Amino acid sequence: MPIVTISRQYGAGGSSVAAMVAAELGAEVVDKRLIEEVARRLQLSPSDVEAEEERPRTLLERLVRSFSSLEPIMGAGWTPPYPDPLFDPRKEIVLLTQKVIREVAVGGNVVIVGRGAGFALRAVPGLFRVFLRAPDRERAAAVMARSGIGETEARRKMHETDANRAAYIHQLYGLDWCDPDEYELIVNTGRFGYKATADLILLGLREQAPTPPAVSVG
């Protein structure tokens, strides 16, 4: 049963393409539902979880967390950012997100959008990882139509979101989000459109070489 992960530049149509691929496969799309499941298990609001998804930790945040473990040394005048200095809500969100990704991948027949799924599952045999990109002009037009914002704001949001996603992957996995070797297929949705892109993914799944059987040594 196929496991497809879709990484995407902001505005490149990841959710739309995922829905088309899943419809043809009779598969489940895991996108916002992943956020909702993580929020439910941690008893947080989905908006709180989404705010931490695909966002790197800033240098200041990392320093604050490292200092929190030094509270006895810092003296009585310093207050840690959380009641329990060892509790890091963002770390819990990231770890649980990875856990849920692995859980939903167990049965296969799933299309997972974003959340670093292709990197969390990169050792899974038969995984089909896709990266969607598009020129700024096409992406800005899509973001403007979807969000009702102007072009300048759309471009700012695109570049900021993409930079965050790249930094998030680098911080968590030490890998390059845009490295072509991390994907089985890279498609320019601005050139092919969403439907043709979905068709290319389906073709790639059909043509993908079977995973070689494990060889026992010893």
HELIX and SHEET records of a PDB file:
HELIX    1   1 GLY A   14  LEU A   25  1                                  12    
HELIX    2   2 LYS A   32  LEU A   42  1                                  11    
HELIX    3   3 PRO A   46  GLU A   52  1                                   7    
HELIX    4   4 LEU A   59  SER A   68  1                                  10    
HELIX    5   5 GLU A   71  MET A   74  1                                   4    
HELIX    6   6 PRO A   89  VAL A  106  1                                  18    
HELIX    7   7 ALA A  117  ALA A  120  1                                   4    
HELIX    8   8 ASP A  136  SER A  147  1                                  12    
HELIX    9   9 GLU A  151  TYR A  173  1                                  23    
HELIX   10  10 PRO A  180  GLU A  182  5                                   3    
HELIX   11  11 THR A  189  GLU A  207  1                                  19    
SHEET    1   A 5 GLU A  28  VAL A  30  0                                        
SHEET    2   A 5 VAL A 110  VAL A 113  1                                        
SHEET    3   A 5 ILE A   3  ARG A   8  1                                        
SHEET    4   A 5 PHE A 128  ARG A 133  1                                        
SHEET    5   A 5 LEU A 185  ASN A 188  1                                        
END                                                                             
